[in-house]
């Protein structure tokens, strides 16, 4: 597959289409001010900077994001047999979307388990606890999008709902 992709890159380069090797800072319209601003809209694979999570069997790269961080994308690598430990989607303020790029993982959402593999996608709705365990001996890769609501849009859980009030938390500890 990599050879086929390299062949296509060479063919496209001969026709003048050359892949950018640096992040693309592009002028766009700021929806709040209607003015022009510059944003990074694309980043090459070479710019990925994976960080090891303390005490975890996984790494992550925080990729592109909206200017106010209401939407963030990235890639997570979970070591063979490793796990992204139980975490919250930030009280009620954040939904997580995942796409399995490579591997076989078991996802737990509020104590309910299911298994997904390469090409599958899943969602963790706002206000839920979840974990992701790599069932394979090989490293698994997942693409994610974290979508947050603003504090004013997110309902605050009450004590009668059995959940403590919380601030929007970071996706990673």
DSSP file (Angstrom, degrees, kcal/mol; ACC not computed):
  #  RESIDUE AA STRUCTURE BP1 BP2  ACC     N-H-->O    O-->H-N    N-H-->O    O-->H-N    TCO  KAPPA ALPHA  PHI   PSI    X-CA   Y-CA   Z-CA
    1    1 A X     >        0   0    0      0, 0.0     4,-2.2     0, 0.0     5,-0.2   0.000 360.0 360.0 360.0 -43.5    0.0    0.0    0.0
    2    2 A X  H  >  +     0   0    0      1,-0.2     4,-2.4     2,-0.2     5,-0.2   0.892 360.0  52.3 -62.5 -38.8    2.8    2.4    0.9
    3    3 A X  H  > S+     0   0    0      1,-0.2     4,-2.3     2,-0.2    -1,-0.2   0.911 108.7  50.1 -62.9 -41.6    4.5    1.6   -2.5
    4    4 A X  H  > S+     0   0    0      1,-0.2     4,-2.2     2,-0.2    -1,-0.2   0.899 110.7  49.5 -63.5 -40.3    1.3    2.4   -4.3
    5    5 A X  H  X S+     0   0    0     -4,-2.2     4,-2.4     2,-0.2    -2,-0.2   0.908 110.3  50.3 -65.6 -41.9    1.0    5.7   -2.5
    6    6 A X  H  X S+     0   0    0     -4,-2.4     4,-2.3     2,-0.2    -2,-0.2   0.899 109.4  51.9 -62.4 -40.8    4.6    6.6   -3.3
    7    7 A X  H  X S+     0   0    0     -4,-2.3     4,-2.4     1,-0.2    -2,-0.2   0.920 110.3  48.3 -61.8 -44.0    4.0    5.8   -7.0
    8    8 A X  H  X S+     0   0    0     -4,-2.2     4,-2.8     2,-0.2     5,-0.2   0.900 109.0  53.4 -63.6 -40.2    0.9    8.1   -7.0
    9    9 A X  H  X S+     0   0    0     -4,-2.4     4,-2.5     2,-0.2    -2,-0.2   0.930 110.7  46.9 -59.3 -45.3    2.9   10.9   -5.3
   10   10 A X  H  X S+     0   0    0     -4,-2.3     4,-2.0     2,-0.2    -2,-0.2   0.921 112.5  49.5 -63.2 -43.8    5.6   10.7   -8.0
   11   11 A X  H  X S+     0   0    0     -4,-2.4     4,-0.8     1,-0.2    -2,-0.2   0.921 113.3  46.1 -61.6 -44.1    2.9   10.6  -10.8
   12   12 A X  H ><>S+     0   0    0     -4,-2.8     5,-2.7     1,-0.2     3,-0.6   0.883 108.9  55.6 -66.3 -38.6    1.2   13.7   -9.3
   13   13 A X  H ><5S+     0   0    0     -4,-2.5     3,-1.7     1,-0.2    -1,-0.2   0.882 102.3  56.6 -62.0 -38.2    4.5   15.5   -8.8
   14   14 A X  H 3<5S+     0   0    0     -4,-2.0    -1,-0.2     1,-0.3    -2,-0.2   0.793 107.8  49.2 -62.4 -26.8    5.2   15.1  -12.5
   15   15 A X  T <<5S-     0   0    0     -4,-0.8    -1,-0.3    -3,-0.6    -2,-0.2   0.330 128.9 -97.7 -95.1   6.7    1.9   16.8  -13.2
   16   16 A X  T < 5S+     0   0    0     -3,-1.7     2,-0.9     1,-0.2    -3,-0.2   0.503  85.4 125.4  95.3   4.5    2.8   19.7  -10.8
   17   17 A X      < +     0   0    0     -5,-2.7     2,-0.5    -6,-0.1    -1,-0.2  -0.840  35.4 177.9-100.0 102.4    0.9   18.5   -7.7
   18   18 A X        -     0   0    0     -2,-0.9     2,-0.1    -5,-0.1    -8,-0.1  -0.903  29.8-119.8-111.1 129.8    3.4   18.5   -4.9
   19   19 A X        -     0   0    0     -2,-0.5     2,-0.2   -10,-0.1    25,-0.0  -0.426  31.1-116.1 -66.5 134.1    2.4   17.5   -1.4
   20   20 A X        -     0   0    0     -2,-0.1    -1,-0.1     1,-0.1     4,-0.1  -0.514  21.9-166.1 -71.8 137.4    3.1   20.3    1.2
   21   21 A X        +     0   0    0     -2,-0.2     2,-0.3     2,-0.1    -1,-0.1   0.339  68.2  59.7-105.9   3.7    5.7   19.3    3.8
   22   22 A X  S    S-     0   0    0     21,-0.1    -2,-0.0    24,-0.0    25,-0.0  -0.899  98.3 -84.1-128.1 158.0    4.9   22.2    6.2
   23   23 A X        -     0   0    0     -2,-0.3     2,-0.8    20,-0.1    20,-0.2  -0.331  46.1-123.6 -58.8 143.1    1.7   23.3    8.1
   24   24 A X  E     -A   42   0A   0     18,-3.0    17,-2.7    -4,-0.1     2,-0.7  -0.818  21.6-166.4 -99.6 106.4   -0.5   25.4    5.9
   25   25 A X  E     +A   40   0A   0     -2,-0.8     2,-0.3    15,-0.2    15,-0.3  -0.831  21.5 179.2 -90.2 113.0   -1.3   28.8    7.4
   26   26 A X  E     -A   39   0A   0     13,-3.0    13,-2.4    -2,-0.7     2,-0.4  -0.901  32.5-112.9-123.8 143.6   -4.2   30.1    5.3
   27   27 A X  E     +A   38   0A   0     -2,-0.3     2,-0.3    11,-0.2    11,-0.2  -0.609  46.6 164.6 -73.9 130.4   -6.3   33.3    5.4
   28   28 A X  E     -A   37   0A   0      9,-3.2     9,-2.8    -2,-0.4     2,-0.5  -0.874  41.5 -93.1-138.1 169.6   -9.9   32.5    6.4
   29   29 A X  E     -A   36   0A   0     -2,-0.3     2,-0.6     7,-0.2     7,-0.2  -0.766  32.3-133.8 -88.4 129.7  -12.9   34.5    7.6
   30   30 A X     >  -     0   0    0      5,-3.3     4,-3.0    -2,-0.5     5,-0.3  -0.750  12.4-149.6 -80.6 118.1  -13.3   34.7   11.4
   31   31 A X  T  4 S+     0   0    0     -2,-0.6    -1,-0.1     1,-0.2    -2,-0.0   0.761  92.2  50.7 -65.5 -24.3  -17.0   33.8   12.0
   32   32 A X  T  4 S+     0   0    0      1,-0.1    -1,-0.2     3,-0.1    -2,-0.0   0.903 126.9  20.8 -79.4 -41.4  -17.2   36.0   15.1
   33   33 A X  T  4 S-     0   0    0      2,-0.1    -2,-0.2    -3,-0.1    -1,-0.1   0.603  90.5-134.6-101.9 -14.0  -15.7   39.2   13.6
   34   34 A X     <  +     0   0    0     -4,-3.0    -3,-0.1     1,-0.3     2,-0.1   0.584  68.0 123.9  63.9  11.3  -16.3   38.6    9.9
   35   35 A X  S    S-     0   0    0     -5,-0.3    -5,-3.3     1,-0.1     2,-0.4  -0.392  70.5 -92.7 -92.1 174.8  -12.7   39.7    9.5
   36   36 A X  E     +A   29   0A   0     -7,-0.2     2,-0.3    -2,-0.1    -7,-0.2  -0.734  48.3 165.2 -91.2 135.7   -9.8   37.9    7.9
   37   37 A X  E     -A   28   0A   0     -9,-2.8    -9,-3.2    -2,-0.4     2,-0.4  -0.927  33.8-114.5-140.3 164.8   -7.5   35.9   10.1
   38   38 A X  E     +A   27   0A   0     -2,-0.3     2,-0.3   -11,-0.2   -11,-0.2  -0.881  35.0 172.7-106.3 137.1   -4.8   33.2    9.5
   39   39 A X  E     -A   26   0A   0    -13,-2.4   -13,-3.0    -2,-0.4     2,-0.7  -0.982  39.1-111.4-139.1 149.5   -5.3   29.6   10.7
   40   40 A X  E     +A   25   0A   0     -2,-0.3    25,-0.3   -15,-0.3   -15,-0.2  -0.749  39.3 170.0 -78.7 117.5   -3.4   26.4   10.2
   41   41 A X  E     +     0   0A   0    -17,-2.7     2,-0.3    -2,-0.7    -1,-0.2   0.574  61.5  23.3-107.2 -14.4   -5.8   24.3    8.1
   42   42 A X  E     -A   24   0A   0    -18,-0.7   -18,-3.0     2,-0.0     2,-0.4  -0.992  58.3-172.1-152.4 145.5   -3.5   21.4    7.2
   43   43 A X        -     0   0    0     -2,-0.3   -20,-0.1   -20,-0.2    21,-0.1  -0.997  23.7-123.3-140.8 135.1   -0.5   19.8    8.7
   44   44 A X    >   -     0   0    0     -2,-0.4     3,-1.9     1,-0.1     4,-0.2  -0.310  28.7-109.0 -75.6 161.2    1.7   17.0    7.3
   45   45 A X  G >  S+     0   0    0      1,-0.3     3,-2.0     2,-0.2    -1,-0.1   0.829 115.6  67.2 -55.4 -35.0    2.4   13.7    9.0
   46   46 A X  G 3  S+     0   0    0      1,-0.3    -1,-0.3     3,-0.0   -25,-0.1   0.687  93.2  60.8 -63.5 -17.3    6.0   14.8    9.7
   47   47 A X  G <  S+     0   0    0     -3,-1.9    -1,-0.3     2,-0.0     2,-0.2   0.452  74.8 119.8 -89.0  -1.4    4.7   17.5   12.1
   48   48 A X    <   -     0   0    0     -3,-2.0     2,-0.5    -4,-0.2    15,-0.1  -0.476  43.2-169.7 -69.4 132.0    3.0   14.9   14.4
   49   49 A X        -     0   0    0     -2,-0.2    13,-0.4    13,-0.1     2,-0.3  -0.872   7.0-158.8-126.4  95.1    4.5   15.2   17.9
   50   50 A X        -     0   0    0     -2,-0.5     2,-0.4    11,-0.1    11,-0.2  -0.567   4.0-157.2 -79.8 135.7    3.3   12.3   20.0
   51   51 A X  E     -B   60   0B   0      9,-2.8     9,-1.8    -2,-0.3     2,-0.3  -0.939  15.8-126.3-114.2 133.6    3.5   12.7   23.8
   52   52 A X  E     -B   59   0B   0     -2,-0.4     2,-0.5     7,-0.2     7,-0.2  -0.572  23.6-131.5 -74.0 136.3    3.7    9.8   26.3
   53   53 A X    >   -     0   0    0      5,-1.9     3,-2.4    -2,-0.3     5,-0.3  -0.809  29.4-107.2 -92.7 126.9    0.9   10.0   28.9
   54   54 A X  T 3  S+     0   0    0     -2,-0.5     3,-0.1     1,-0.3   119,-0.1  -0.273  99.9   0.2 -56.4 126.6    2.3    9.5   32.4
   55   55 A X  T 3  S+     0   0    0      1,-0.2    -1,-0.3     2,-0.0     2,-0.3   0.525 111.7 112.5  74.7   5.4    1.4    6.1   33.8
   56   56 A X  S <  S-     0   0    0     -3,-2.4    -1,-0.2     2,-0.2    28,-0.1  -0.729  70.3-134.2-112.3 160.9   -0.5    5.1   30.6
   57   57 A X  S    S+     0   0    0     26,-1.4    22,-2.6    -2,-0.3     2,-0.3  -0.094  83.3  69.7 -96.9  32.6    0.1    2.6   27.9
   58   58 A X  E     - C   0  78B   0     -5,-0.3    -5,-1.9    20,-0.2     2,-0.3  -0.959  59.0-152.3-147.8 163.7   -0.6    5.2   25.2
   59   59 A X  E     -BC  52  77B   0     18,-2.7    18,-2.6    -2,-0.3     2,-0.3  -0.888  15.1-160.7-127.9 160.2    0.6    8.3   23.4
   60   60 A X  E     -BC  51  76B   0     -9,-1.8    -9,-2.8    -2,-0.3     2,-0.5  -0.992  13.2-152.1-143.7 155.7   -1.3   11.1   21.7
   61   61 A X  E     - C   0  75B   0     14,-2.7    14,-1.8    -2,-0.3     2,-0.7  -0.994  16.8-144.8-122.4 121.0   -0.8   13.9   19.2
   62   62 A X  E     + C   0  74B   0     -2,-0.5    12,-0.3   -13,-0.4   -13,-0.1  -0.790  31.9 175.5 -86.6 118.9   -3.0   16.9   19.5
   63   63 A X  E     -     0   0B   0     10,-3.1    11,-0.1    -2,-0.7    -1,-0.1   0.488  38.6  -6.7 -98.1-126.8   -3.6   18.0   15.9
   64   64 A X  E     -     0   0B   0      8,-0.1     9,-2.9   -21,-0.1     2,-0.3  -0.357  63.3-179.9 -74.8 151.9   -5.7   20.7   14.3
   65   65 A X  E     - C   0  72B   0    -25,-0.3     7,-0.2     7,-0.2   -25,-0.1  -0.988  31.8-102.0-150.5 158.8   -8.2   22.7   16.3
   66   66 A X    >   -     0   0    0      5,-2.7     3,-2.1    -2,-0.3     5,-0.1  -0.409  47.0-104.0 -73.9 158.4  -10.7   25.4   16.1
   67   67 A X  T 3  S+     0   0    0      1,-0.3    -1,-0.1     2,-0.1    -2,-0.0   0.819 122.4  40.9 -59.0 -33.2   -9.6   28.9   17.3
   68   68 A X  T 3  S-     0   0    0      3,-0.0    -1,-0.3     0, 0.0    -2,-0.0   0.227 113.0-115.8 -99.3  15.3  -11.5   28.6   20.6
   69   69 A X  S <  S+     0   0    0     -3,-2.1     3,-0.1     2,-0.2    -2,-0.1   0.693  76.5 132.1  59.4  22.0  -10.6   24.9   21.1
   70   70 A X  S    S+     0   0    0      1,-0.2    78,-3.5    77,-0.1     2,-0.4   0.708  77.0  30.9 -73.9 -16.9  -14.3   24.0   20.8
   71   71 A X  E    S+ D   0 147B   0     76,-0.2    -5,-2.7    -5,-0.1     2,-0.4  -0.972  72.2 174.4-143.1 126.7  -13.2   21.3   18.4
   72   72 A X  E     -CD  65 146B   0     74,-2.3    74,-3.4    -2,-0.4     2,-0.3  -0.983   8.5-165.1-132.0 140.4   -9.8   19.4   18.5
   73   73 A X  E     + D   0 145B   0     -9,-2.9   -10,-3.1    -2,-0.4     2,-0.3  -0.809  21.1 135.7-119.0 165.5   -8.5   16.5   16.5
   74   74 A X  E     -CD  62 144B   0     70,-1.9    70,-2.8    -2,-0.3     2,-0.4  -0.986  43.4 -95.9 178.6-174.1   -5.6   14.2   16.9
   75   75 A X  E     -CD  61 143B   0    -14,-1.8   -14,-2.7    -2,-0.3     2,-0.4  -0.983  23.9-158.4-129.6 139.2   -4.3   10.7   16.9
   76   76 A X  E     -CD  60 142B   0     66,-3.1    66,-2.7    -2,-0.4     2,-0.5  -0.952   1.4-160.4-117.3 136.6   -3.8    8.3   19.7
   77   77 A X  E     -CD  59 141B   0    -18,-2.6   -18,-2.7    -2,-0.4     2,-0.5  -0.979   5.9-165.3-114.8 125.8   -1.4    5.3   19.8
   78   78 A X  E     -CD  58 140B   0     62,-2.6    62,-2.5    -2,-0.5   -20,-0.2  -0.955  23.0-122.6-113.5 123.4   -2.1    2.5   22.3
   79   79 A X    >   -     0   0    0    -22,-2.6     3,-3.1    -2,-0.5    55,-0.2  -0.145  44.8 -77.6 -58.5 154.7    0.7    0.1   22.9
   80   80 A X  T 3  S+     0   0    0     57,-0.4    57,-0.2     1,-0.3    -1,-0.2  -0.366 123.7   4.4 -53.6 124.9    0.1   -3.6   22.3
   81   81 A X  T 3  S+     0   0    0     55,-1.7    -1,-0.3    53,-0.3    -2,-0.1   0.461 109.9 127.9  74.4   1.0   -1.9   -4.8   25.4
   82   82 A X    <   -     0   0    0     -3,-3.1    52,-2.9    54,-0.2     2,-0.3  -0.200  43.7-149.2 -84.9 177.8   -2.0   -1.2   26.6
   83   83 A X  E     -G  133   0C   0     50,-0.2   -26,-1.4    -3,-0.1     2,-0.8  -1.000  21.7-135.5-149.6 144.4   -4.9    0.9   27.7
   84   84 A X  E     -G  132   0C   0     48,-3.4    48,-1.9    -2,-0.3     3,-0.1  -0.922  49.2-128.2 -92.0 110.8   -6.2    4.5   27.8
   85   85 A X  E     -     0   0C   0     -2,-0.8    45,-0.1    46,-0.2    47,-0.0  -0.001  36.9 -64.5 -62.5 167.4   -7.5    4.4   31.4
   86   86 A X  E     +     0   0C   0     45,-0.1     2,-0.3    43,-0.1    45,-0.2  -0.218  65.5 163.6 -54.0 133.7  -11.0    5.4   32.4
   87   87 A X  E     -G  130   0C   0     43,-2.5    43,-2.8    -3,-0.1     2,-0.3  -0.921  32.5-115.4-146.5 166.2  -11.7    9.1   31.8
   88   88 A X  E     -G  129   0C   0     -2,-0.3    41,-0.2    41,-0.2    38,-0.1  -0.767  19.7-125.6-106.3 153.8  -14.7   11.4   31.6
   89   89 A X  S   >S-     0   0    0     39,-1.5     5,-0.7    -2,-0.3    38,-0.2   0.088  72.7 -80.3 -82.8  24.6  -15.9   13.3   28.5
   90   90 A X  T > 5 -     0   0    0      3,-0.1     3,-2.4    80,-0.1     2,-0.6   0.944  69.8 -73.3  84.0  51.0  -15.7   16.5   30.7
   91   91 A X  T 3 5S-     0   0    0      1,-0.3    -2,-0.2     2,-0.1    36,-0.2  -0.532 104.2 -32.4  67.1-113.2  -18.9   16.4   32.7
   92   92 A X  T 3 5S+     0   0    0     -2,-0.6    -1,-0.3    74,-0.2    63,-0.2   0.195 125.0  85.1-120.3  14.6  -21.5   17.2   30.1
   93   93 A X  T < 5S+     0   0    0     -3,-2.4    56,-2.5    61,-0.1     2,-0.4   0.491  80.3  53.9-100.2  -3.0  -19.5   19.6   28.0
   94   94 A X  E   < -E  148   0B   0     -5,-0.7    33,-0.4    54,-0.2     2,-0.4  -0.992  50.4-165.9-143.2 135.3  -17.6   17.3   25.6
   95   95 A X  E     -E  147   0B   0     52,-2.7    52,-2.8    -2,-0.4     2,-0.4  -0.948  16.3-149.7-114.6 140.0  -18.3   14.5   23.0
   96   96 A X  E     -EF 146 124B   0     28,-2.3    28,-3.0    -2,-0.4     2,-0.4  -0.931   8.3-168.1-112.8 132.2  -15.6   12.3   21.6
   97   97 A X  E     -EF 145 123B   0     48,-2.6    48,-2.3    -2,-0.4     2,-0.3  -0.962  11.1-170.3-115.0 136.0  -15.6   10.8   18.1
   98   98 A X  E     -EF 144 122B   0     24,-3.0    24,-1.9    -2,-0.4     2,-0.4  -0.946  15.6-168.7-128.7 148.0  -13.1    8.0   17.2
   99   99 A X  E     -EF 143 121B   0     44,-2.4    44,-2.9    -2,-0.3     2,-0.8  -0.992  25.9-131.2-131.5 125.9  -12.1    6.3   14.0
  100  100 A X  E     +E  142   0B   0     20,-2.9    19,-3.1    -2,-0.4    42,-0.2  -0.678  25.6 177.9 -82.3 109.2   -9.9    3.2   14.3
  101  101 A X  E    S-     0   0B   0     40,-1.8     2,-0.3    -2,-0.8    41,-0.2   0.855  71.2  -4.5 -76.3 -37.3   -7.0    3.7   11.9
  102  102 A X  E    S+E  141   0B   0     39,-1.9    39,-2.6    16,-0.1    -1,-0.3  -0.941 103.9  25.0-159.9 132.0   -5.3    0.4   12.8
  103  103 A X  S    S-     0   0    0     -2,-0.3    15,-1.4    37,-0.2     2,-0.4  -0.578  72.5 -77.1 117.9-175.0   -5.9   -2.3   15.4
  104  104 A X  E     +H  117   0C   0     13,-0.2    31,-2.1    -2,-0.2    32,-0.8  -0.990  47.0 176.6-132.9 120.6   -8.5   -4.0   17.5
  105  105 A X  E     -HI 116 134C   0     11,-2.7    11,-2.4    -2,-0.4     2,-0.6  -0.916  27.3-137.3-128.7 152.3   -9.7   -2.2   20.7
  106  106 A X  E     -HI 115 133C   0     27,-3.1    27,-2.8    -2,-0.3     2,-0.4  -0.946  23.4-158.7-106.1 124.5  -12.2   -2.8   23.4
  107  107 A X  E     -HI 114 132C   0      7,-3.2     7,-2.1    -2,-0.6     2,-0.5  -0.855   4.3-162.6-104.6 135.6  -14.2    0.3   24.3
  108  108 A X  E     +HI 113 131C   0     23,-2.5    23,-1.7    -2,-0.4     2,-0.5  -0.981   8.9 179.0-118.6 122.4  -15.9    0.6   27.7
  109  109 A X  E >  S-HI 112 130C   0      3,-2.7     3,-1.8    -2,-0.5    21,-0.2  -0.974  77.8 -22.6-122.7 114.3  -18.6    3.3   28.0
  110  110 A X  T 3  S-     0   0    0     19,-1.9    -1,-0.1    -2,-0.5    20,-0.1   0.916 127.5 -50.3  48.4  51.0  -20.2    3.4   31.5
  111  111 A X  T 3  S+     0   0    0      1,-0.2     2,-0.5    18,-0.1    -1,-0.3   0.434 113.2 119.0  71.4   2.3  -19.3   -0.2   32.1
  112  112 A X  E <   -H  109   0C   0     -3,-1.8    -3,-2.7     2,-0.0     2,-0.3  -0.876  50.8-154.8 -97.8 129.6  -20.7   -1.4   28.8
  113  113 A X  E     +H  108   0C   0     -2,-0.5     2,-0.3    -5,-0.2    -5,-0.2  -0.804  20.2 164.8-110.2 145.2  -18.1   -3.0   26.6
  114  114 A X  E     -H  107   0C   0     -7,-2.1    -7,-3.2    -2,-0.3     2,-0.4  -0.979  26.7-130.8-151.0 155.5  -17.8   -3.5   22.8
  115  115 A X  E     +H  106   0C   0     -2,-0.3     2,-0.3    -9,-0.2    -9,-0.2  -0.900  24.8 174.2-112.4 135.4  -15.0   -4.4   20.4
  116  116 A X  E     -H  105   0C   0    -11,-2.4   -11,-2.7    -2,-0.4     2,-0.2  -0.944   6.3-169.7-134.4 156.9  -14.1   -2.4   17.2
  117  117 A X  E >   -H  104   0C   0     -2,-0.3     3,-2.6   -13,-0.2   -17,-0.3  -0.740  45.3 -28.3-137.3-175.2  -11.3   -2.8   14.7
  118  118 A X  T 3  S+     0   0    0    -15,-1.4   -17,-0.2     1,-0.3    -1,-0.2  -0.011 126.8  17.8 -41.2 127.7   -9.7   -1.1   11.7
  119  119 A X  T 3  S+     0   0    0    -19,-3.1    -1,-0.3     1,-0.3     2,-0.1   0.243  98.6 117.2  92.7 -12.3  -12.2    1.1    9.8
  120  120 A X    <   -     0   0    0     -3,-2.6   -20,-2.9   -20,-0.2    -1,-0.3  -0.454  46.1-158.3 -85.2 160.7  -14.8    1.2   12.6
  121  121 A X  E     +F   99   0B   0    -22,-0.2     2,-0.3    -2,-0.1   -22,-0.2  -0.958  10.3 178.6-134.6 155.8  -15.9    4.4   14.3
  122  122 A X  E     -F   98   0B   0    -24,-1.9   -24,-3.0    -2,-0.3     2,-0.4  -0.981  15.6-139.8-152.7 163.1  -17.5    5.1   17.7
  123  123 A X  E     -F   97   0B   0     -2,-0.3     2,-0.5   -26,-0.2   -26,-0.2  -0.945   3.2-156.3-126.9 145.8  -18.7    7.9   19.8
  124  124 A X  E     -F   96   0B   0    -28,-3.0   -28,-2.3    -2,-0.4     3,-0.1  -0.943  29.8-140.1-117.8 105.5  -18.6    8.7   23.5
  125  125 A X    >   -     0   0    0     -2,-0.5     3,-1.1   -30,-0.2   -36,-0.2  -0.140  33.1 -75.8 -65.3 159.7  -21.4   11.1   24.3
  126  126 A X  T 3  S+     0   0    0      1,-0.2   -34,-0.2   -34,-0.1   -31,-0.2  -0.163 114.5  24.3 -51.5 143.4  -21.1   14.0   26.6
  127  127 A X  T 3  S+     0   0    0    -33,-0.4     2,-0.3   -38,-0.2    -1,-0.2   0.584  93.9 122.6  80.8  11.6  -21.1   13.2   30.4
  128  128 A X    <   -     0   0    0     -3,-1.1   -39,-1.5    -4,-0.1     2,-0.3  -0.817  57.3-130.7-112.9 148.7  -19.9    9.6   30.1
  129  129 A X  E     +G   88   0C   0     -2,-0.3   -19,-1.9   -41,-0.2     2,-0.3  -0.693  37.3 168.4 -86.0 144.3  -16.9    7.7   31.5
  130  130 A X  E     -GI  87 109C   0    -43,-2.8   -43,-2.5    -2,-0.3     2,-0.3  -0.992  21.3-171.6-154.1 160.2  -14.9    5.6   29.0
  131  131 A X  E     - I   0 108C   0    -23,-1.7   -23,-2.5    -2,-0.3     2,-0.4  -0.963  13.4-146.6-145.4 160.9  -11.7    3.6   28.5
  132  132 A X  E     -GI  84 107C   0    -48,-1.9   -48,-3.4    -2,-0.3     2,-0.4  -0.981  12.7-169.4-134.4 120.8  -10.0    2.1   25.5
  133  133 A X  E     -GI  83 106C   0    -27,-2.8   -27,-3.1    -2,-0.4     2,-0.7  -0.925  21.2-132.0-112.8 133.2   -8.0   -1.2   25.7
  134  134 A X  E     - I   0 105C   0    -52,-2.9   -53,-0.3    -2,-0.4   -29,-0.2  -0.745  17.9-172.2 -82.3 116.6   -5.8   -2.5   22.9
  135  135 A X        +     0   0    0    -31,-2.1   -30,-0.2    -2,-0.7    -1,-0.2   0.602  60.6  82.5 -83.5 -12.4   -6.7   -6.2   22.5
  136  136 A X  S    S-     0   0    0    -32,-0.8   -55,-1.7     2,-0.2   -54,-0.2  -0.479  77.9-132.8 -92.1 160.4   -3.8   -6.7   20.0
  137  137 A X  S    S+     0   0    0    -57,-0.2   -57,-0.4    -2,-0.2     2,-0.2   0.681  92.2  74.7 -78.8 -19.9   -0.1   -7.3   20.6
  138  138 A X  S    S-     0   0    0    -59,-0.1   -57,-0.3     1,-0.1    -2,-0.2  -0.561 100.3 -89.4 -91.6 157.4    0.5   -4.7   18.0
  139  139 A X        -     0   0    0     -2,-0.2     2,-0.3   -59,-0.2   -60,-0.2  -0.401  39.6-145.3 -63.9 138.1    0.1   -0.9   18.5
  140  140 A X  E     -D   78   0B   0    -62,-2.5   -62,-2.6    -4,-0.1     2,-0.4  -0.833   7.6-154.5-104.1 146.4   -3.4    0.4   17.7
  141  141 A X  E     -DE  77 102B   0    -39,-2.6   -39,-1.9    -2,-0.3   -40,-1.8  -0.981  11.2-176.6-123.7 132.1   -3.9    3.9   16.2
  142  142 A X  E     -DE  76 100B   0    -66,-2.7   -66,-3.1    -2,-0.4     2,-0.4  -0.992  17.4-146.1-129.7 135.2   -7.1    5.9   16.6
  143  143 A X  E     -DE  75  99B   0    -44,-2.9   -44,-2.4    -2,-0.4     2,-0.3  -0.804  27.8-170.6 -91.3 138.8   -8.1    9.3   15.1
  144  144 A X  E     -DE  74  98B   0    -70,-2.8   -70,-1.9    -2,-0.4     2,-0.4  -0.949  22.9-161.7-133.6 155.2  -10.2   11.4   17.4
  145  145 A X  E     -DE  73  97B   0    -48,-2.3   -48,-2.6    -2,-0.3     2,-0.6  -0.994  10.9-159.7-130.4 126.7  -12.3   14.6   17.4
  146  146 A X  E     -DE  72  96B   0    -74,-3.4   -74,-2.3    -2,-0.4     2,-0.5  -0.939   8.7-168.9-107.3 118.3  -13.2   16.2   20.7
  147  147 A X  E     -DE  71  95B   0    -52,-2.8   -52,-2.7    -2,-0.6     2,-0.3  -0.941   5.8-171.0-112.7 121.1  -16.1   18.6   20.4
  148  148 A X  E     - E   0  94B   0    -78,-3.5     2,-0.2    -2,-0.5   -54,-0.2  -0.797  14.9-140.1-109.3 150.6  -16.9   20.9   23.3
  149  149 A X        -     0   0    0    -56,-2.5     2,-0.1    -2,-0.3   -57,-0.0  -0.654  35.7 -98.3 -94.8 163.5  -19.8   23.1   24.0
  150  150 A X    >>  -     0   0    0     -2,-0.2     4,-1.6     1,-0.1     3,-1.2  -0.443  36.1-107.2 -75.1 159.9  -19.3   26.5   25.6
  151  151 A X  T 34 S+     0   0    0      1,-0.3    -1,-0.1     2,-0.2     3,-0.1   0.846 121.5  55.3 -55.4 -34.5  -19.8   26.7   29.3
  152  152 A X  T 34 S+     0   0    0      1,-0.2    -1,-0.3     3,-0.0    -3,-0.0   0.764 109.7  46.0 -73.5 -22.9  -23.1   28.6   28.7
  153  153 A X  T <4 S+     0   0    0     -3,-1.2     2,-0.5     2,-0.1    -1,-0.2   0.712  94.9  87.0 -88.9 -22.0  -24.4   25.8   26.5
  154  154 A X  S  < S-     0   0    0     -4,-1.6     2,-0.1    -3,-0.1   -61,-0.1  -0.669  77.1-131.4 -86.4 123.6  -23.5   22.9   28.7
  155  155 A X        -     0   0    0     -2,-0.5     2,-0.6   -63,-0.2   -63,-0.2  -0.459  20.2-125.6 -68.5 143.6  -26.1   22.0   31.4
  156  156 A X        -     0   0    0     -2,-0.1     9,-0.1   -65,-0.1    -1,-0.1  -0.809  26.4-120.2 -92.0 124.1  -24.6   21.6   34.9
  157  157 A X        -     0   0    0     -2,-0.6     2,-0.2     7,-0.2    -1,-0.0  -0.292  25.7-137.1 -62.9 146.9  -25.5   18.3   36.4
  158  158 A X    > > -     0   0    0      1,-0.1     3,-1.5     6,-0.1     5,-0.9  -0.615  22.5-109.3 -99.6 164.1  -27.5   18.4   39.6
  159  159 A X  G > 5S+     0   0    0      1,-0.3     3,-1.7    -2,-0.2    -1,-0.1   0.821 117.4  64.2 -60.9 -31.0  -26.9   16.3   42.7
  160  160 A X  G 3 5S+     0   0    0      1,-0.3    -1,-0.3     2,-0.1    -3,-0.0   0.709  93.4  62.1 -68.1 -17.9  -30.1   14.4   42.0
  161  161 A X  G < 5S-     0   0    0     -3,-1.5    -1,-0.3     2,-0.2    -2,-0.2   0.491 111.5-122.3 -84.0  -3.2  -28.5   13.1   38.8
  162  162 A X  T < 5S+     0   0    0     -3,-1.7     2,-0.4     1,-0.2    -3,-0.1   0.653  76.7 108.0  75.3  15.0  -25.8   11.4   40.9
  163  163 A X      < -     0   0    0     -5,-0.9    -2,-0.2     3,-0.0    -1,-0.2  -0.975  68.8-119.1-126.0 140.6  -22.9   13.2   39.3
  164  164 A X        -     0   0    0     -2,-0.4    -7,-0.2     1,-0.1     2,-0.2  -0.391  36.1-100.8 -72.1 153.3  -20.7   15.9   40.8
  165  165 A X        +     0   0    0     -9,-0.1     2,-0.3    -2,-0.1    -1,-0.1  -0.508  52.3 178.2 -68.7 143.0  -20.5   19.3   39.2
  166  166 A X        -     0   0    0     -2,-0.2   -74,-0.2   -76,-0.1     2,-0.2  -0.981  28.4-120.7-147.9 157.7  -17.4   19.6   37.1
  167  167 A X        -     0   0    0     -2,-0.3     2,-0.4     1,-0.1   -74,-0.1  -0.461  54.5 -77.5 -86.3 165.7  -15.5   21.9   34.8
  168  168 A X        -     0   0    0     -2,-0.2     2,-0.3   -75,-0.1    -1,-0.1  -0.540  59.5-154.6 -63.3 123.9  -14.7   21.1   31.2
  169  169 A X        -     0   0    0     -2,-0.4     2,-0.1     1,-0.1     4,-0.1  -0.679  18.5 -99.0-103.1 158.9  -11.7   18.8   31.6
  170  170 A X        -     0   0    0     -2,-0.3   -80,-0.1     2,-0.1    -1,-0.1  -0.400  29.3-123.2 -68.7 150.5   -8.9   18.0   29.2
  171  171 A X  S    S+     0   0    0     -2,-0.1     2,-0.4   -82,-0.1    -1,-0.1   0.859  96.2  49.2 -63.8 -35.8   -9.3   14.8   27.2
  172  172 A X              0   0    0      1,-0.1    -2,-0.1   -85,-0.1   -85,-0.0  -0.829 360.0 360.0-110.4 145.1   -6.0   13.6   28.5
  173  173 A X              0   0    0     -2,-0.4    -1,-0.1  -119,-0.1    -2,-0.0   0.449 360.0 360.0 -82.1 360.0   -4.7   13.5   32.0
